[in-house]
Amino acid sequence: MTVHPELGCYLLAGQPDSSRDILDEARAAERLGFGTAFVSERYIRKEAIALAGAAVAVTDRITVATAATNHNTRHLMVTAGATRTLRDLAGGRFVLGLGRGIPILQSMYGLPPITTAGLEDTATLLRRLFRGEMVGGHDGPAGSFPLLHLDSSLDEYLPLALVAFGPKTLELGGRCFDEVVLHTYFTPETTRRCVRTVKDAAEKAGRDPASVRVWSCLATVGDHLTDPQRLRKTVGRLGTYLQGYGDLLVRTNGWDPAVLQRFLADPVVPSIAGLDIAATADQLEHAAGLLPDDWLANAAVGNPEQCVAAIRGQLDLGCDAVILHGSTPTELEPIVEAYENPPTKHSLV
């Protein structure tokens, strides 16, 4: 088996039939040579800490990372304790990845908004705890804590990942995180700019830019899947992003906001709570007709060789690694095989 530290995948991509599917998917990801298996978080069957525990328990080599969970959904000591437990269980193979979450959902749950300062304060506190420090009387952006402490004998550097979208979060990633995960459906120009923002911020902070690994998150959907599967994983997934935070994605990519407004004002789209989960095949076909081809083109699609070319293209844009997003490890197997075995170039004699 060839290990590809520069390749990652998600476990339980989309909405799984059962949380137990993560057991076979984690084993498959390790067998295929992925360097990192990521776990996202949706509270119905996809609570990130529980899933990460299952994934590290059935694997021996692969790194497991959350991308992402939110620091405001758990007390900081609970997050620190879960992270310490998972890293011990995994022999150091677990990376805690944080993100901002979806503001409208955070508000509905009665959670305080996640700020850049809050993320940075959380990272600083977690690292202090993993150095064995006792933190007393802390009152900062991450919250007020009379006492925080794990173990005075602990002296470990805690690697942290950050899912980043806007420039402030990207700069934060370069300044104090070890890994930065970009968003899916970024244009090449956006991807190149985001990588540069992270690396420049690292350098300004006195860090080695090469020490901050930037992950492209590339929708990877091979044509060996059925038409309905491909529609759900491309049109459905992009459509769900546009439903949740379309203004941000459109603004970041420099897309036409009028197209987004027409998409959201369509009589069918607003009636579906999550196109990638709830839409029928006919509804996905309808949604496909509302999205420009060049928006959907920011993905790895086609035969395995075409997908591999798109994956390598992300590395050419400056990314250090690529998450093959939106498909299960088994669905990605033909693409990983093509990545390992590039076609031989024969010269004419």
C-alpha positions in Angstrom: 0.0 0.0 0.0 1.2 3.5 -0.9 0.4 6.2 1.7 -0.5 9.6 0.3 -0.2 12.1 3.1 -1.3 14.9 0.7 -4.7 13.2 0.1 -7.6 13.3 2.5 -11.3 12.2 2.4 -14.4 12.6 4.5 -16.0 9.8 6.4 -19.8 9.6 6.2 -19.9 12.1 3.3 -23.3 13.7 3.1 -26.1 12.1 5.1 -25.3 8.5 6.0 -27.8 5.7 6.4 -26.2 4.8 9.7 -23.4 6.1 11.9 -21.9 2.6 12.0 -20.9 3.1 8.3 -17.9 5.0 9.6 -16.3 1.8 10.8 -16.0 0.3 7.3 -15.3 3.7 5.7 -12.4 4.4 8.1 -10.9 1.0 7.4 -11.3 1.6 3.6 -9.7 5.1 3.8 -6.7 3.6 5.6 -6.5 0.7 3.1 -6.5 3.1 0.2 -3.6 5.1 1.6 -5.3 8.4 2.5 -3.2 10.5 4.8 -6.1 12.0 6.8 -9.8 11.1 7.2 -12.0 14.1 8.1 -15.2 14.1 10.1 -17.7 16.8 9.6 -20.6 17.5 12.0 -24.3 17.3 11.6 -26.1 16.5 14.8 -28.4 13.9 13.4 -26.1 10.8 13.5 -22.9 12.8 12.9 -21.6 14.2 16.3 -18.0 14.7 15.5 -16.3 13.6 18.7 -18.2 10.3 18.9 -17.4 9.6 15.2 -13.7 10.4 15.6 -13.5 8.0 18.5 -15.0 5.2 16.4 -12.7 6.0 13.5 -9.4 6.0 15.5 -10.5 2.8 17.3 -10.7 0.8 14.1 -7.5 2.2 12.4 -3.8 2.1 13.1 -2.1 4.6 10.8 -4.4 7.2 9.3 -4.9 10.6 10.9 -8.4 11.5 11.9 -9.4 15.2 12.1 -12.6 17.1 12.7 -13.4 19.6 10.0 -15.1 21.0 11.7 -16.7 21.2 15.1 -17.5 24.5 16.9 -15.9 25.5 20.2 -19.0 27.2 21.4 -21.1 24.0 21.6 -19.1 22.4 24.4 -17.4 23.8 27.6 -13.7 24.3 26.9 -12.8 21.6 29.4 -15.0 19.1 27.6 -13.3 20.0 24.3 -9.9 19.7 25.9 -10.8 16.4 27.6 -12.2 15.0 24.4 -9.2 16.0 22.5 -6.8 14.6 25.0 -8.7 11.3 25.2 -8.8 11.0 21.4 -5.1 11.7 20.9 -4.3 9.2 23.6 -6.6 6.6 22.1 -5.2 7.2 18.6 -1.5 7.4 19.6 -1.4 11.0 18.5 -3.3 10.5 15.2 -6.2 12.9 16.1 -6.3 16.6 15.1 -9.0 18.9 16.4 -10.3 21.1 13.7 -12.5 24.1 14.5 -14.7 26.4 12.4 -17.2 29.2 12.6 -20.3 27.1 11.8 -23.5 28.4 10.2 -24.5 31.7 12.0 -28.3 31.2 11.5 -28.2 27.8 13.1 -26.0 29.0 16.0 -28.5 31.8 16.6 -31.4 29.3 16.5 -29.7 27.1 19.1 -29.1 30.1 21.4 -25.3 29.9 21.1 -23.1 33.0 21.1 -21.6 33.9 17.7 -18.2 32.6 16.9 -15.7 35.4 16.4 -12.1 35.4 15.1 -10.9 36.5 18.5 -12.9 33.7 20.1 -11.3 31.1 17.9 -7.8 32.5 18.6 -8.4 32.6 22.3 -9.7 29.0 22.3 -6.6 27.8 20.4 -4.3 29.6 22.9 -6.1 28.2 25.9 -6.1 24.6 24.5 -2.4 24.8 23.8 -1.7 26.1 27.3 -3.7 23.2 28.8 -1.7 20.7 26.7 1.5 22.2 28.1 0.3 21.2 31.5 -0.6 24.8 32.6 -3.2 25.7 35.1 -5.2 28.7 33.8 -7.0 30.7 36.5 -9.3 33.6 36.3 -9.4 33.8 32.5 -11.9 36.3 31.0 -11.5 36.6 27.3 -13.2 36.1 23.9 -13.5 32.4 24.4 -15.4 32.9 27.7 -14.9 33.4 31.4 -13.3 30.5 33.3 -12.4 30.5 37.0 -10.1 27.5 36.5 -8.9 25.4 33.6 -6.5 22.4 34.0 -5.9 19.0 32.5 -2.7 17.5 34.0 0.4 19.2 35.3 2.6 16.3 33.9 1.3 16.9 30.4 3.8 18.6 28.0 2.6 18.2 24.5 2.3 20.5 21.5 -1.3 20.4 20.3 -1.8 20.6 16.5 -5.0 22.4 15.5 -6.8 22.8 12.3 -9.1 25.6 11.1 -11.8 25.6 8.5 -11.5 29.0 6.9 -13.5 31.0 4.4 -13.0 34.8 4.7 -9.8 36.7 4.9 -9.8 37.2 8.7 -10.2 33.5 9.3 -7.6 32.7 6.7 -5.1 35.1 8.4 -5.9 33.5 11.8 -5.1 30.1 10.3 -1.8 31.3 9.1 -1.1 33.0 12.4 -1.7 30.3 14.9 -3.1 27.1 13.4 -1.2 24.1 11.9 -3.7 23.2 9.2 -6.2 25.3 7.2 -9.1 23.7 5.3 -10.5 25.7 2.5 -14.1 25.5 1.3 -15.5 23.4 -1.6 -16.3 25.0 -4.9 -13.7 27.7 -4.7 -12.6 29.0 -8.1 -8.9 28.6 -9.0 -8.4 32.3 -8.5 -10.0 32.1 -5.0 -8.0 29.1 -4.1 -4.7 30.7 -5.1 -5.6 33.9 -3.2 -6.6 32.0 0.0 -3.3 30.0 0.0 -1.4 33.2 -0.4 -3.3 34.8 2.5 -2.6 31.9 4.8 1.1 31.7 4.0 1.6 35.5 4.2 -0.1 35.6 7.6 2.2 32.8 8.8 5.3 34.7 7.7 4.2 37.9 9.3 3.7 36.0 12.6 7.3 34.8 12.4 6.3 31.3 11.4 7.6 29.1 8.6 4.8 29.3 5.9 5.6 25.7 4.9 4.7 24.6 8.5 1.0 25.5 7.9 -0.6 23.0 5.7 -3.4 24.3 3.4 -6.0 21.7 2.3 -8.0 22.2 -0.8 -11.5 20.8 -0.3 -12.3 19.6 -3.8 -15.7 18.0 -4.7 -14.6 14.7 -6.3 -17.4 12.8 -8.1 -16.3 10.3 -10.7 -18.5 9.3 -13.6 -18.5 5.6 -12.4 -21.3 6.7 -10.1 -24.9 6.8 -11.2 -26.4 10.0 -12.6 -28.6 10.5 -9.5 -25.6 10.1 -7.3 -23.6 12.6 -9.3 -26.4 15.1 -9.3 -26.8 14.9 -5.5 -23.1 15.2 -4.8 -22.6 18.2 -7.2 -25.7 20.1 -7.8 -27.2 19.1 -4.5 -24.1 19.9 -2.5 -23.4 23.3 -4.1 -27.1 24.2 -3.9 -27.2 23.5 -0.2 -24.2 25.8 0.3 -26.0 28.5 -1.6 -29.1 28.0 0.5 -27.0 28.2 3.7 -24.5 31.0 3.0 -24.7 31.8 -0.7 -23.9 35.5 -0.3 -20.5 34.6 1.3 -19.6 32.0 -1.3 -20.7 34.2 -4.2 -18.9 37.2 -2.9 -15.7 35.2 -2.2 -15.6 33.7 -5.7 -16.6 37.0 -7.4 -19.7 35.3 -8.9 -22.8 37.2 -10.2 -25.1 37.8 -7.2 -28.1 38.1 -9.5 -27.7 34.4 -10.4 -27.8 33.5 -6.7 -30.9 35.6 -6.2 -32.7 33.9 -9.0 -31.7 30.5 -7.6 -33.0 31.3 -4.1 -36.2 33.0 -5.5 -37.0 29.9 -7.6 -40.4 28.4 -6.5 -38.9 25.0 -6.0 -35.5 25.6 -4.3 -36.8 27.3 -1.0 -39.2 24.4 -0.4 -36.4 21.9 0.0 -34.5 21.9 3.3 -31.1 20.9 2.1 -30.9 20.0 -1.6 -28.2 17.3 -1.1 -30.4 15.5 1.5 -34.0 16.1 0.7 -34.3 16.8 -3.0 -35.8 14.3 -5.4 -34.0 13.5 -8.7 -36.5 15.7 -10.6 -35.8 18.6 -8.2 -32.1 18.2 -8.6 -32.5 18.2 -12.4 -34.5 21.4 -12.0 -31.8 23.0 -9.7 -29.1 22.0 -12.2 -30.8 24.2 -14.8 -30.5 27.2 -12.5 -26.7 26.9 -11.8 -24.1 28.1 -14.3 -21.8 25.4 -15.7 -18.8 27.4 -14.6 -19.9 27.4 -11.0 -20.2 23.6 -11.1 -16.9 23.2 -12.9 -14.9 23.9 -9.8 -14.8 20.2 -9.0 -13.1 17.0 -10.0 -15.6 15.2 -12.3 -15.4 12.8 -15.2 -13.3 9.6 -15.5 -10.6 8.8 -13.0 -7.8 10.3 -15.0 -9.8 13.6 -15.4 -10.4 13.6 -11.6 -6.7 13.1 -11.0 -5.8 16.0 -13.3 -8.1 18.2 -11.3 -6.6 17.0 -8.0 -3.1 17.7 -9.2 -4.3 21.1 -10.4 -5.1 22.0 -6.8 -1.6 21.3 -5.8 -0.4 23.4 -8.7 -2.4 26.3 -7.3 -0.3 26.2 -4.1 -2.3 23.9 -1.8 -0.3 21.5 0.2 -2.9 18.7 0.2 -6.3 17.9 -1.2 -9.4 16.5 0.4 -11.4 14.4 -2.1 -14.8 15.7 -0.9 -18.3 14.5 -1.2 -17.7 10.8 -2.0 -17.1 7.8 0.3 -13.6 6.2 0.3 -15.0 3.2 -1.6 -16.5 5.5 -4.2 -13.1 7.2 -4.5 -11.1 3.9 -5.0 -10.9 4.1 -8.9 -9.6 7.7 -8.6 -7.0 6.8 -6.0 -5.8 4.0 -8.2 -5.4 6.3 -11.1 -3.6 8.8 -8.9 -1.1 6.1 -7.9 -0.7 4.8 -11.5 -0.4 7.8 -13.9 -0.4 6.8 -17.6 2.9 6.1 -19.1 4.1 8.5 -21.8 5.4 6.6 -24.8 7.6 8.4 -27.3 7.5 7.6 -31.0 10.5 5.8 -32.4 
